[in-house]
Amino acid sequence: MLHIFKRAARDIRTNSFLNTVAVITIALSVLLISAFALFFINADALMTFWTEGIRIMAYVGPDVPEKETQQVRENIRRMAGVQEVRFIPKEEALEQFKAQMKAQSSLVGNLKENPLPDAFEIRVAEVSRTWENFERLAEEIATFPSVEEVEYGQKWLGRFIHIFNLVRLTGYAMGCLFFMATVFFVANTIRLVLYSRQEEVEIMRLVGASESFIKDPFYIQSLIQGALGGIIGLGALYVMFNFVAGNWKLEIGDWRLGIPAVDFPVPGFHLRFLPPDLSIGILLGSMLVGWMGCYVSLKQFLRL
């Protein structure tokens, strides 16, 4: 085994340019695929964090009697998936709006009458905080005659989910494309090495060298290429992640849904890097890519 590793190391030094290009190719593929995985992990975590703060707002129509309003509140409270219902009079809603708009106080300071309606703030139970349950509850609440409008951020939430699914699909497609392209590139790199050592391989065959004795150094070489490419790709992603996490600012929030407008990172939420098990899986995957490239090349050109 030690002899095989020495032969593989010698081949890497002898064909350093080809091996360097192969490692860089694998590293770029790992970087791009890992970046998509990192996006999915943080987008999913951010979606979960946002749903924890989302409130369904049910706006009551004008001149609705108090007794009917109380009845609507009880009906909502008994609905499956509802954790808490709070009635917000329009006077309180106006005060909240003024507090949120302190920097633009002139916009609300000269109001002659309160334009905001009474509303119910509905907190959804933790086990029911999914897009489908929010939509179902909102549709059911909207059927009450006293409820004029229901809002839970469906526009931006639906848009975010649509973009997230589109990026996910793109990530899968690009992952498959880069996987096949990298295998093809590694296979061609091994093929060039084989051409340069064709006479040596023929001599080993003539003197009775076993198939494993001939092939194993190439497999070890390709595994080393995959490991180096994976480490470099993940290392580059980690450096980029730390830079982006320390400098990215994004204002999010909606006062109507109980989500204050704040700069991102949001208190309580932190961007996270790839978990160790996924990082190890990506590293093993990059080694598999190197091995497959070697396998294809040996199968086609050595006929062993």
MIMAR-868162 format. One record per residue (C-alpha): residue number from 0; residue in three letters; chain; x negated, y, z. Coordinates in nm, 4 decimals, padded with zeros to 6 digits. Each point is the difference from the previous one (the first is absolute). Layout:
N
<seq NUM | type Ala | mol A | c1 X | c2 Y | c3 Z>
...
//
This chain:
304
<seq 0 | type Met | mol A | c1 00.0000 | c2 00.0000 | c3 00.0000>
<seq 1 | type Leu | mol A | c1 -00.2834 | c2 00.2392 | c3 00.0843>
<seq 2 | type His | mol A | c1 -00.1554 | c2 -00.0718 | c3 -00.3397>
<seq 3 | type Ile | mol A | c1 00.3299 | c2 00.0833 | c3 -00.1728>
<seq 4 | type Phe | mol A | c1 00.0221 | c2 00.3350 | c3 00.1824>
<seq 5 | type Lys | mol A | c1 -00.3596 | c2 00.0777 | c3 -00.0969>
<seq 6 | type Arg | mol A | c1 00.0758 | c2 -00.0700 | c3 -00.3655>
<seq 7 | type Ala | mol A | c1 00.3114 | c2 00.2166 | c3 00.0162>
<seq 8 | type Ala | mol A | c1 -00.1969 | c2 00.2847 | c3 00.1617>
<seq 9 | type Arg | mol A | c1 -00.2698 | c2 -00.0343 | c3 -00.2663>
<seq 10 | type Asp | mol A | c1 00.2606 | c2 00.0209 | c3 -00.2779>
<seq 11 | type Ile | mol A | c1 00.1497 | c2 00.3120 | c3 00.1601>
<seq 12 | type Arg | mol A | c1 -00.3425 | c2 00.1686 | c3 00.0085>
<seq 13 | type Thr | mol A | c1 -00.0842 | c2 -00.1093 | c3 -00.3534>
<seq 14 | type Asn | mol A | c1 00.3266 | c2 00.1312 | c3 -00.1452>
<seq 15 | type Ser | mol A | c1 00.0421 | c2 00.2905 | c3 00.2393>
<seq 16 | type Phe | mol A | c1 00.1635 | c2 00.2333 | c3 -00.2529>
<seq 17 | type Leu | mol A | c1 00.2728 | c2 -00.2447 | c3 -00.1019>
<seq 18 | type Asn | mol A | c1 00.0656 | c2 -00.0990 | c3 00.3592>
<seq 19 | type Thr | mol A | c1 00.0157 | c2 00.3644 | c3 00.1110>
<seq 20 | type Val | mol A | c1 00.2570 | c2 00.0794 | c3 -00.2695>
<seq 21 | type Ala | mol A | c1 00.2057 | c2 -00.3050 | c3 00.1032>
<seq 22 | type Val | mol A | c1 -00.0101 | c2 00.1031 | c3 00.3678>
<seq 23 | type Ile | mol A | c1 00.1055 | c2 00.3565 | c3 -00.0872>
<seq 24 | type Thr | mol A | c1 00.2876 | c2 -00.1321 | c3 -00.2114>
<seq 25 | type Ile | mol A | c1 00.1238 | c2 -00.2206 | c3 00.2837>
<seq 26 | type Ala | mol A | c1 -00.0424 | c2 00.2889 | c3 00.2474>
<seq 27 | type Leu | mol A | c1 00.2117 | c2 00.2346 | c3 -00.2155>
<seq 28 | type Ser | mol A | c1 00.2720 | c2 -00.2632 | c3 -00.0333>
<seq 29 | type Val | mol A | c1 -00.0017 | c2 -00.0624 | c3 00.3747>
<seq 30 | type Leu | mol A | c1 00.0111 | c2 00.3756 | c3 00.0655>
<seq 31 | type Leu | mol A | c1 00.3058 | c2 00.0545 | c3 -00.2201>
<seq 32 | type Ile | mol A | c1 00.1918 | c2 -00.3062 | c3 00.1196>
<seq 33 | type Ser | mol A | c1 -00.0832 | c2 00.0757 | c3 00.3648>
<seq 34 | type Ala | mol A | c1 00.1100 | c2 00.3621 | c3 -00.0451>
<seq 35 | type Phe | mol A | c1 00.3434 | c2 -00.1176 | c3 -00.1146>
<seq 36 | type Ala | mol A | c1 00.0190 | c2 -00.2404 | c3 00.2957>
<seq 37 | type Leu | mol A | c1 -00.0962 | c2 00.2836 | c3 00.2355>
<seq 38 | type Phe | mol A | c1 00.2723 | c2 00.2197 | c3 -00.1485>
<seq 39 | type Phe | mol A | c1 00.2641 | c2 -00.2708 | c3 00.0450>
<seq 40 | type Ile | mol A | c1 -00.0981 | c2 -00.0598 | c3 00.3626>
<seq 41 | type Asn | mol A | c1 00.0132 | c2 00.3675 | c3 00.0982>
<seq 42 | type Ala | mol A | c1 00.3092 | c2 00.0770 | c3 -00.2086>
<seq 43 | type Asp | mol A | c1 00.1875 | c2 -00.2853 | c3 00.1644>
<seq 44 | type Ala | mol A | c1 -00.1171 | c2 00.1125 | c3 00.3452>
<seq 45 | type Leu | mol A | c1 00.0994 | c2 00.3595 | c3 -00.0752>
<seq 46 | type Met | mol A | c1 00.3406 | c2 -00.1119 | c3 -00.1237>
<seq 47 | type Thr | mol A | c1 00.0535 | c2 -00.1916 | c3 00.3242>
<seq 48 | type Phe | mol A | c1 -00.1122 | c2 00.3032 | c3 00.2004>
<seq 49 | type Trp | mol A | c1 00.2355 | c2 00.2300 | c3 -00.1890>
<seq 50 | type Thr | mol A | c1 00.2988 | c2 -00.2298 | c3 00.0440>
<seq 51 | type Glu | mol A | c1 -00.0554 | c2 00.0124 | c3 00.3754>
<seq 52 | type Gly | mol A | c1 00.0680 | c2 00.3743 | c3 -00.0096>
<seq 53 | type Ile | mol A | c1 00.2807 | c2 00.0052 | c3 -00.2568>
<seq 54 | type Arg | mol A | c1 00.3464 | c2 00.0916 | c3 00.1204>
<seq 55 | type Ile | mol A | c1 00.3165 | c2 -00.0319 | c3 -00.2020>
<seq 56 | type Met | mol A | c1 00.1752 | c2 00.3370 | c3 00.0082>
<seq 57 | type Ala | mol A | c1 00.3776 | c2 -00.0079 | c3 -00.0476>
<seq 58 | type Tyr | mol A | c1 00.1404 | c2 00.3516 | c3 -00.0539>
<seq 59 | type Val | mol A | c1 00.3557 | c2 00.0566 | c3 00.1198>
<seq 60 | type Gly | mol A | c1 00.2430 | c2 00.1956 | c3 -00.2117>
<seq 61 | type Pro | mol A | c1 00.1330 | c2 00.3405 | c3 00.1157>
<seq 62 | type Asp | mol A | c1 00.2914 | c2 00.0287 | c3 00.2418>
<seq 63 | type Val | mol A | c1 -00.0094 | c2 -00.3650 | c3 00.1080>
<seq 64 | type Pro | mol A | c1 00.1779 | c2 -00.0415 | c3 00.3384>
<seq 65 | type Glu | mol A | c1 -00.2175 | c2 -00.0969 | c3 00.2953>
<seq 66 | type Lys | mol A | c1 00.2027 | c2 -00.3142 | c3 00.0628>
<seq 67 | type Glu | mol A | c1 -00.0600 | c2 -00.1210 | c3 -00.3537>
<seq 68 | type Thr | mol A | c1 -00.3682 | c2 00.0832 | c3 00.0308>
<seq 69 | type Gln | mol A | c1 -00.0262 | c2 -00.2132 | c3 00.3138>
<seq 70 | type Gln | mol A | c1 00.1755 | c2 -00.2852 | c3 -00.1790>
<seq 71 | type Val | mol A | c1 -00.2498 | c2 00.0164 | c3 -00.2873>
<seq 72 | type Arg | mol A | c1 -00.2827 | c2 -00.0082 | c3 00.2532>
<seq 73 | type Glu | mol A | c1 00.1378 | c2 -00.3168 | c3 00.1593>
<seq 74 | type Asn | mol A | c1 00.0495 | c2 -00.1633 | c3 -00.3392>
<seq 75 | type Ile | mol A | c1 -00.3588 | c2 00.0720 | c3 -00.0966>
<seq 76 | type Arg | mol A | c1 -00.1318 | c2 -00.1198 | c3 00.3355>
<seq 77 | type Arg | mol A | c1 00.1686 | c2 -00.3386 | c3 -00.0481>
<seq 78 | type Met | mol A | c1 -00.1534 | c2 -00.0555 | c3 -00.3430>
<seq 79 | type Ala | mol A | c1 -00.2594 | c2 -00.2778 | c3 -00.0366>
<seq 80 | type Gly | mol A | c1 -00.3544 | c2 00.1326 | c3 00.0012>
<seq 81 | type Val | mol A | c1 00.0758 | c2 00.3269 | c3 00.1780>
<seq 82 | type Gln | mol A | c1 -00.2046 | c2 00.0619 | c3 00.3141>
<seq 83 | type Glu | mol A | c1 00.1136 | c2 00.3477 | c3 00.1037>
<seq 84 | type Val | mol A | c1 00.2367 | c2 00.2731 | c3 -00.1169>
<seq 85 | type Arg | mol A | c1 -00.0387 | c2 00.3633 | c3 00.1054>
<seq 86 | type Phe | mol A | c1 00.2426 | c2 00.2781 | c3 -00.0851>
<seq 87 | type Ile | mol A | c1 -00.1706 | c2 00.3262 | c3 -00.0989>
<seq 88 | type Pro | mol A | c1 00.2267 | c2 00.3074 | c3 00.0051>
<seq 89 | type Lys | mol A | c1 -00.0685 | c2 00.2504 | c3 -00.2740>
<seq 90 | type Glu | mol A | c1 -00.1214 | c2 00.2548 | c3 00.2592>
<seq 91 | type Glu | mol A | c1 -00.2705 | c2 -00.2398 | c3 00.1166>
<seq 92 | type Ala | mol A | c1 -00.0874 | c2 -00.0834 | c3 -00.3613>
<seq 93 | type Leu | mol A | c1 -00.0511 | c2 00.3704 | c3 -00.0729>
<seq 94 | type Glu | mol A | c1 -00.2304 | c2 00.0373 | c3 00.2990>
<seq 95 | type Gln | mol A | c1 -00.2061 | c2 -00.2970 | c3 -00.1179>
<seq 96 | type Phe | mol A | c1 -00.0186 | c2 00.1490 | c3 -00.3471>
<seq 97 | type Lys | mol A | c1 -00.1197 | c2 00.3340 | c3 00.1354>
<seq 98 | type Ala | mol A | c1 -00.2660 | c2 -00.1749 | c3 00.2073>
<seq 99 | type Gln | mol A | c1 -00.1241 | c2 -00.1829 | c3 -00.3095>
<seq 100 | type Met | mol A | c1 -00.0004 | c2 00.3193 | c3 -00.2062>
<seq 101 | type Lys | mol A | c1 -00.1882 | c2 00.2279 | c3 00.2405>
<seq 102 | type Ala | mol A | c1 -00.2443 | c2 00.1035 | c3 -00.2702>
<seq 103 | type Gln | mol A | c1 00.2926 | c2 00.1058 | c3 -00.2233>
<seq 104 | type Ser | mol A | c1 00.2238 | c2 00.1454 | c3 00.2716>
<seq 105 | type Ser | mol A | c1 00.1165 | c2 00.2802 | c3 -00.2320>
<seq 106 | type Leu | mol A | c1 00.1860 | c2 -00.2579 | c3 -00.2101>
<seq 107 | type Val | mol A | c1 00.2340 | c2 -00.0935 | c3 00.2853>
<seq 108 | type Gly | mol A | c1 -00.0112 | c2 00.3058 | c3 00.2225>
<seq 109 | type Asn | mol A | c1 00.2724 | c2 00.1911 | c3 -00.1900>
<seq 110 | type Leu | mol A | c1 00.2534 | c2 -00.2793 | c3 -00.0345>
<seq 111 | type Lys | mol A | c1 00.3508 | c2 00.1257 | c3 00.0779>
<seq 112 | type Glu | mol A | c1 00.1450 | c2 -00.3461 | c3 00.0493>
<seq 113 | type Asn | mol A | c1 -00.1294 | c2 -00.3505 | c3 00.0586>
<seq 114 | type Pro | mol A | c1 -00.0203 | c2 -00.1820 | c3 -00.3367>
<seq 115 | type Leu | mol A | c1 -00.0865 | c2 -00.3375 | c3 00.1561>
<seq 116 | type Pro | mol A | c1 00.2640 | c2 -00.2667 | c3 00.0726>
<seq 117 | type Asp | mol A | c1 00.0431 | c2 -00.2217 | c3 00.3033>
<seq 118 | type Ala | mol A | c1 -00.1883 | c2 -00.3252 | c3 -00.0448>
<seq 119 | type Phe | mol A | c1 -00.0683 | c2 -00.3433 | c3 00.1410>
<seq 120 | type Glu | mol A | c1 -00.3596 | c2 -00.1127 | c3 00.0391>
<seq 121 | type Ile | mol A | c1 -00.0138 | c2 -00.3800 | c3 -00.0319>
<seq 122 | type Arg | mol A | c1 -00.3051 | c2 -00.1936 | c3 00.1153>
<seq 123 | type Val | mol A | c1 -00.0315 | c2 -00.3396 | c3 -00.1644>
<seq 124 | type Ala | mol A | c1 -00.1037 | c2 -00.3050 | c3 00.2060>
<seq 125 | type Glu | mol A | c1 -00.3591 | c2 -00.1129 | c3 -00.0518>
<seq 126 | type Val | mol A | c1 00.0953 | c2 -00.3346 | c3 -00.1532>
<seq 127 | type Ser | mol A | c1 00.2187 | c2 00.1782 | c3 -00.2575>
<seq 128 | type Arg | mol A | c1 -00.2499 | c2 00.2617 | c3 -00.1207>
<seq 129 | type Thr | mol A | c1 -00.0138 | c2 -00.1066 | c3 -00.3624>
<seq 130 | type Trp | mol A | c1 00.0921 | c2 00.1847 | c3 -00.3177>
<seq 131 | type Glu | mol A | c1 00.2981 | c2 -00.2297 | c3 -00.0571>
<seq 132 | type Asn | mol A | c1 00.1406 | c2 00.0512 | c3 00.3515>
<seq 133 | type Phe | mol A | c1 -00.0388 | c2 00.3781 | c3 -00.0169>
<seq 134 | type Glu | mol A | c1 00.1865 | c2 -00.0015 | c3 -00.3290>
<seq 135 | type Arg | mol A | c1 00.2727 | c2 -00.2323 | c3 00.1302>
<seq 136 | type Leu | mol A | c1 00.0612 | c2 00.2030 | c3 00.3153>
<seq 137 | type Ala | mol A | c1 00.0050 | c2 00.3259 | c3 -00.1930>
<seq 138 | type Glu | mol A | c1 00.2584 | c2 -00.1352 | c3 -00.2442>
<seq 139 | type Glu | mol A | c1 00.2211 | c2 -00.1289 | c3 00.2816>
<seq 140 | type Ile | mol A | c1 -00.0185 | c2 00.3262 | c3 00.1944>
<seq 141 | type Ala | mol A | c1 00.0786 | c2 00.1997 | c3 -00.3155>
<seq 142 | type Thr | mol A | c1 00.3374 | c2 -00.1785 | c3 -00.0249>
<seq 143 | type Phe | mol A | c1 00.1299 | c2 00.1727 | c3 00.3154>
<seq 144 | type Pro | mol A | c1 00.2439 | c2 00.2797 | c3 -00.0998>
<seq 145 | type Ser | mol A | c1 -00.1508 | c2 00.2454 | c3 00.2495>
<seq 146 | type Val | mol A | c1 -00.3539 | c2 -00.0452 | c3 -00.1348>
<seq 147 | type Glu | mol A | c1 -00.0771 | c2 00.2390 | c3 -00.2821>
<seq 148 | type Glu | mol A | c1 -00.3563 | c2 -00.1022 | c3 -00.0817>
<seq 149 | type Val | mol A | c1 -00.2589 | c2 -00.2568 | c3 00.1112>
<seq 150 | type Glu | mol A | c1 -00.3724 | c2 00.0642 | c3 -00.0266>
<seq 151 | type Tyr | mol A | c1 -00.2974 | c2 -00.2163 | c3 00.0954>
<seq 152 | type Gly | mol A | c1 -00.2681 | c2 00.1141 | c3 -00.2402>
<seq 153 | type Gln | mol A | c1 00.1135 | c2 -00.2444 | c3 -00.2657>
<seq 154 | type Lys | mol A | c1 -00.1446 | c2 00.2096 | c3 -00.2817>
<seq 155 | type Trp | mol A | c1 -00.3585 | c2 00.0197 | c3 00.1203>
<seq 156 | type Leu | mol A | c1 00.0154 | c2 -00.3466 | c3 00.1592>
<seq 157 | type Gly | mol A | c1 00.1344 | c2 -00.1565 | c3 -00.3182>
<seq 158 | type Arg | mol A | c1 -00.2556 | c2 00.1888 | c3 -00.2084>
<seq 159 | type Phe | mol A | c1 -00.2816 | c2 -00.1161 | c3 00.2265>
<seq 160 | type Ile | mol A | c1 00.1143 | c2 -00.3640 | c3 -00.0201>
<seq 161 | type His | mol A | c1 00.0283 | c2 00.0254 | c3 -00.3783>
<seq 162 | type Ile | mol A | c1 -00.3528 | c2 00.1399 | c3 -00.0303>
<seq 163 | type Phe | mol A | c1 -00.1297 | c2 -00.2561 | c3 00.2487>
<seq 164 | type Asn | mol A | c1 00.1492 | c2 -00.2898 | c3 -00.1991>
<seq 165 | type Leu | mol A | c1 -00.1341 | c2 00.1451 | c3 -00.3254>
<seq 166 | type Val | mol A | c1 -00.3501 | c2 00.0311 | c3 00.1437>
<seq 167 | type Arg | mol A | c1 00.0277 | c2 -00.3520 | c3 00.1433>
<seq 168 | type Leu | mol A | c1 00.0873 | c2 -00.1375 | c3 -00.3448>
<seq 169 | type Thr | mol A | c1 -00.2845 | c2 00.1980 | c3 -00.1550>
<seq 170 | type Gly | mol A | c1 -00.2366 | c2 -00.1316 | c3 00.2661>
<seq 171 | type Tyr | mol A | c1 00.0951 | c2 -00.3606 | c3 -00.0729>
<seq 172 | type Ala | mol A | c1 -00.0467 | c2 00.0521 | c3 -00.3742>
<seq 173 | type Met | mol A | c1 -00.3349 | c2 00.1744 | c3 00.0423>
<seq 174 | type Gly | mol A | c1 -00.1136 | c2 -00.2624 | c3 00.2498>
<seq 175 | type Cys | mol A | c1 00.0649 | c2 -00.2798 | c3 -00.2500>
<seq 176 | type Leu | mol A | c1 -00.1633 | c2 00.2000 | c3 -00.2784>
<seq 177 | type Phe | mol A | c1 -00.3142 | c2 00.0768 | c3 00.1991>
<seq 178 | type Phe | mol A | c1 -00.0178 | c2 -00.3583 | c3 00.1251>
<seq 179 | type Met | mol A | c1 -00.0012 | c2 -00.1404 | c3 -00.3526>
<seq 180 | type Ala | mol A | c1 -00.2333 | c2 00.2699 | c3 -00.1296>
<seq 181 | type Thr | mol A | c1 -00.2493 | c2 -00.0586 | c3 00.2814>
<seq 182 | type Val | mol A | c1 00.0049 | c2 -00.3775 | c3 -00.0497>
<seq 183 | type Phe | mol A | c1 -00.0626 | c2 00.0567 | c3 -00.3713>
<seq 184 | type Phe | mol A | c1 -00.2852 | c2 00.2415 | c3 00.0689>
<seq 185 | type Val | mol A | c1 -00.1684 | c2 -00.2284 | c3 00.2543>
<seq 186 | type Ala | mol A | c1 00.0377 | c2 -00.2921 | c3 -00.2428>
<seq 187 | type Asn | mol A | c1 -00.1751 | c2 00.1979 | c3 -00.2718>
<seq 188 | type Thr | mol A | c1 -00.2754 | c2 00.1015 | c3 00.2421>
<seq 189 | type Ile | mol A | c1 -00.0638 | c2 -00.3643 | c3 00.0897>
<seq 190 | type Arg | mol A | c1 00.0106 | c2 -00.0854 | c3 -00.3700>
<seq 191 | type Leu | mol A | c1 -00.2794 | c2 00.2476 | c3 -00.0760>
<seq 192 | type Val | mol A | c1 -00.2062 | c2 -00.1493 | c3 00.2813>
<seq 193 | type Leu | mol A | c1 00.0593 | c2 -00.3456 | c3 -00.1469>
<seq 194 | type Tyr | mol A | c1 -00.1163 | c2 00.1153 | c3 -00.3417>
<seq 195 | type Ser | mol A | c1 -00.3214 | c2 00.1300 | c3 00.1522>
<seq 196 | type Arg | mol A | c1 -00.0576 | c2 -00.3364 | c3 00.1753>
<seq 197 | type Gln | mol A | c1 00.1322 | c2 -00.2307 | c3 -00.2689>
<seq 198 | type Glu | mol A | c1 -00.3314 | c2 -00.1757 | c3 -00.0567>
<seq 199 | type Glu | mol A | c1 -00.0518 | c2 -00.0496 | c3 00.3749>
<seq 200 | type Val | mol A | c1 00.3472 | c2 -00.1527 | c3 00.0352>
<seq 201 | type Glu | mol A | c1 -00.0633 | c2 -00.2365 | c3 -00.2939>
<seq 202 | type Ile | mol A | c1 -00.3287 | c2 -00.1135 | c3 00.1524>
<seq 203 | type Met | mol A | c1 00.1693 | c2 -00.0698 | c3 00.3333>
<seq 204 | type Arg | mol A | c1 00.2602 | c2 -00.2077 | c3 -00.1825>
<seq 205 | type Leu | mol A | c1 -00.2678 | c2 -00.1972 | c3 -00.1834>
<seq 206 | type Val | mol A | c1 -00.1868 | c2 -00.0870 | c3 00.3199>
<seq 207 | type Gly | mol A | c1 00.3214 | c2 -00.1269 | c3 00.1580>
<seq 208 | type Ala | mol A | c1 00.1057 | c2 00.2905 | c3 00.2257>
<seq 209 | type Ser | mol A | c1 00.3487 | c2 -00.0463 | c3 00.1418>
<seq 210 | type Glu | mol A | c1 00.2889 | c2 00.2269 | c3 -00.0920>
<seq 211 | type Ser | mol A | c1 00.0162 | c2 00.1465 | c3 00.3494>
<seq 212 | type Phe | mol A | c1 -00.3757 | c2 00.0728 | c3 -00.0054>
<seq 213 | type Ile | mol A | c1 00.0490 | c2 00.2096 | c3 -00.3151>
<seq 214 | type Lys | mol A | c1 00.3305 | c2 00.1646 | c3 00.0867>
<seq 215 | type Asp | mol A | c1 -00.0270 | c2 00.0698 | c3 00.3733>
<seq 216 | type Pro | mol A | c1 -00.2480 | c2 00.2930 | c3 -00.0253>
<seq 217 | type Phe | mol A | c1 00.2356 | c2 00.1745 | c3 -00.2409>
<seq 218 | type Tyr | mol A | c1 00.2926 | c2 -00.0501 | c3 00.2359>
<seq 219 | type Ile | mol A | c1 -00.2034 | c2 00.1313 | c3 00.2939>
<seq 220 | type Gln | mol A | c1 -00.1070 | c2 00.2970 | c3 -00.2105>
<seq 221 | type Ser | mol A | c1 00.3615 | c2 00.0818 | c3 -00.0919>
<seq 222 | type Leu | mol A | c1 00.1123 | c2 -00.0338 | c3 00.3641>
<seq 223 | type Ile | mol A | c1 -00.2732 | c2 00.2437 | c3 00.1047>
<seq 224 | type Gln | mol A | c1 00.1128 | c2 00.2407 | c3 -00.2722>
<seq 225 | type Gly | mol A | c1 00.3594 | c2 -00.0245 | c3 00.1233>
<seq 226 | type Ala | mol A | c1 -00.0984 | c2 00.0497 | c3 00.3640>
<seq 227 | type Leu | mol A | c1 -00.2184 | c2 00.3033 | c3 -00.0760>
<seq 228 | type Gly | mol A | c1 00.2690 | c2 00.1500 | c3 -00.2222>
<seq 229 | type Gly | mol A | c1 00.2648 | c2 -00.0530 | c3 00.2688>
<seq 230 | type Ile | mol A | c1 -00.2157 | c2 00.1543 | c3 00.2741>
<seq 231 | type Ile | mol A | c1 -00.0886 | c2 00.3025 | c3 -00.2152>
<seq 232 | type Gly | mol A | c1 00.3625 | c2 00.0501 | c3 -00.1095>
<seq 233 | type Leu | mol A | c1 00.1388 | c2 -00.0225 | c3 00.3540>
<seq 234 | type Gly | mol A | c1 -00.2810 | c2 00.2223 | c3 00.1307>
<seq 235 | type Ala | mol A | c1 00.0750 | c2 00.2674 | c3 -00.2611>
<seq 236 | type Leu | mol A | c1 00.3707 | c2 -00.0191 | c3 00.0842>
<seq 237 | type Tyr | mol A | c1 -00.0757 | c2 00.0416 | c3 00.3709>
<seq 238 | type Val | mol A | c1 -00.2078 | c2 00.3129 | c3 -00.0667>
<seq 239 | type Met | mol A | c1 00.2756 | c2 00.1464 | c3 -00.2204>
<seq 240 | type Phe | mol A | c1 00.2642 | c2 -00.0915 | c3 00.2577>
<seq 241 | type Asn | mol A | c1 -00.1816 | c2 00.1854 | c3 00.2788>
<seq 242 | type Phe | mol A | c1 -00.0410 | c2 00.3060 | c3 -00.2222>
<seq 243 | type Val | mol A | c1 00.3674 | c2 00.0081 | c3 -00.1043>
<seq 244 | type Ala | mol A | c1 00.1312 | c2 -00.0749 | c3 00.3517>
<seq 245 | type Gly | mol A | c1 -00.2017 | c2 00.2888 | c3 00.1399>
<seq 246 | type Asn | mol A | c1 00.0975 | c2 00.2596 | c3 -00.2615>
<seq 247 | type Trp | mol A | c1 00.3460 | c2 -00.0845 | c3 -00.1315>
<seq 248 | type Lys | mol A | c1 00.2824 | c2 00.2274 | c3 00.1185>
<seq 249 | type Leu | mol A | c1 00.3620 | c2 -00.0475 | c3 -00.0976>
<seq 250 | type Glu | mol A | c1 00.3066 | c2 00.1760 | c3 00.1374>
<seq 251 | type Ile | mol A | c1 00.2948 | c2 -00.2309 | c3 00.0531>
<seq 252 | type Gly | mol A | c1 00.3272 | c2 00.0191 | c3 00.1891>
<seq 253 | type Asp | mol A | c1 00.3628 | c2 00.1030 | c3 -00.0120>
<seq 254 | type Trp | mol A | c1 00.1627 | c2 00.1797 | c3 00.2931>
<seq 255 | type Arg | mol A | c1 00.3456 | c2 -00.1278 | c3 -00.0998>
<seq 256 | type Leu | mol A | c1 -00.1138 | c2 -00.3589 | c3 00.0512>
<seq 257 | type Gly | mol A | c1 -00.1789 | c2 00.0603 | c3 00.3279>
<seq 258 | type Ile | mol A | c1 -00.3450 | c2 -00.0142 | c3 -00.1664>
<seq 259 | type Pro | mol A | c1 -00.1979 | c2 00.3180 | c3 00.0733>
<seq 260 | type Ala | mol A | c1 -00.2169 | c2 00.1472 | c3 -00.2755>
<seq 261 | type Val | mol A | c1 -00.3566 | c2 -00.0753 | c3 00.1030>
<seq 262 | type Asp | mol A | c1 -00.3377 | c2 -00.0409 | c3 -00.1596>
<seq 263 | type Phe | mol A | c1 -00.1074 | c2 -00.3512 | c3 -00.0866>
<seq 264 | type Pro | mol A | c1 -00.1436 | c2 -00.1986 | c3 00.1789>
<seq 265 | type Val | mol A | c1 00.3196 | c2 -00.0108 | c3 00.2040>
<seq 266 | type Pro | mol A | c1 -00.0405 | c2 -00.0347 | c3 00.3766>
<seq 267 | type Gly | mol A | c1 00.0396 | c2 -00.3655 | c3 00.0811>
<seq 268 | type Phe | mol A | c1 -00.0878 | c2 -00.1166 | c3 -00.3507>
<seq 269 | type His | mol A | c1 -00.3529 | c2 -00.0686 | c3 -00.1175>
<seq 270 | type Leu | mol A | c1 -00.1308 | c2 -00.1078 | c3 -00.3358>
<seq 271 | type Arg | mol A | c1 -00.1471 | c2 -00.3457 | c3 00.0295>
<seq 272 | type Phe | mol A | c1 -00.2652 | c2 -00.1832 | c3 -00.1969>
<seq 273 | type Leu | mol A | c1 00.0394 | c2 -00.3509 | c3 -00.1374>
<seq 274 | type Pro | mol A | c1 00.0392 | c2 -00.2561 | c3 00.2820>
<seq 275 | type Pro | mol A | c1 -00.2955 | c2 -00.2358 | c3 00.0497>
<seq 276 | type Asp | mol A | c1 00.1821 | c2 -00.3075 | c3 -00.1327>
<seq 277 | type Leu | mol A | c1 00.0939 | c2 00.1797 | c3 -00.3234>
<seq 278 | type Ser | mol A | c1 -00.3540 | c2 00.1368 | c3 -00.0392>
<seq 279 | type Ile | mol A | c1 -00.1388 | c2 -00.3513 | c3 00.0375>
<seq 280 | type Gly | mol A | c1 00.2585 | c2 -00.1255 | c3 -00.2492>
<seq 281 | type Ile | mol A | c1 -00.1056 | c2 00.2650 | c3 -00.2536>
<seq 282 | type Leu | mol A | c1 -00.3657 | c2 -00.0900 | c3 00.0524>
<seq 283 | type Leu | mol A | c1 00.0749 | c2 -00.3688 | c3 -00.0545>
<seq 284 | type Gly | mol A | c1 00.2052 | c2 00.0948 | c3 -00.3052>
<seq 285 | type Ser | mol A | c1 -00.2936 | c2 00.1891 | c3 -00.1507>
<seq 286 | type Met | mol A | c1 -00.2189 | c2 -00.3061 | c3 00.0568>
<seq 287 | type Leu | mol A | c1 00.2683 | c2 -00.2128 | c3 -00.1687>
<seq 288 | type Val | mol A | c1 -00.0070 | c2 00.2348 | c3 -00.2989>
<seq 289 | type Gly | mol A | c1 -00.3759 | c2 -00.0480 | c3 -00.0293>
<seq 290 | type Trp | mol A | c1 00.0348 | c2 -00.3782 | c3 00.0302>
<seq 291 | type Met | mol A | c1 00.2762 | c2 -00.0159 | c3 -00.2621>
<seq 292 | type Gly | mol A | c1 -00.2039 | c2 00.2092 | c3 -00.2424>
<seq 293 | type Cys | mol A | c1 -00.2897 | c2 -00.2398 | c3 00.0439>
<seq 294 | type Tyr | mol A | c1 00.2260 | c2 -00.3036 | c3 -00.0371>
<seq 295 | type Val | mol A | c1 00.1488 | c2 00.1272 | c3 -00.3272>
<seq 296 | type Ser | mol A | c1 -00.3426 | c2 00.0778 | c3 -00.1408>
<seq 297 | type Leu | mol A | c1 -00.1526 | c2 -00.3358 | c3 00.0973>
<seq 298 | type Lys | mol A | c1 00.3022 | c2 -00.1937 | c3 -00.1283>
<seq 299 | type Gln | mol A | c1 -00.0030 | c2 00.1713 | c3 -00.3395>
<seq 300 | type Phe | mol A | c1 -00.3691 | c2 00.0249 | c3 -00.0743>
<seq 301 | type Leu | mol A | c1 -00.1789 | c2 -00.2752 | c3 00.1900>
<seq 302 | type Arg | mol A | c1 00.2665 | c2 -00.2661 | c3 -00.0580>
<seq 303 | type Leu | mol A | c1 -00.0964 | c2 -00.1602 | c3 00.3287>
//
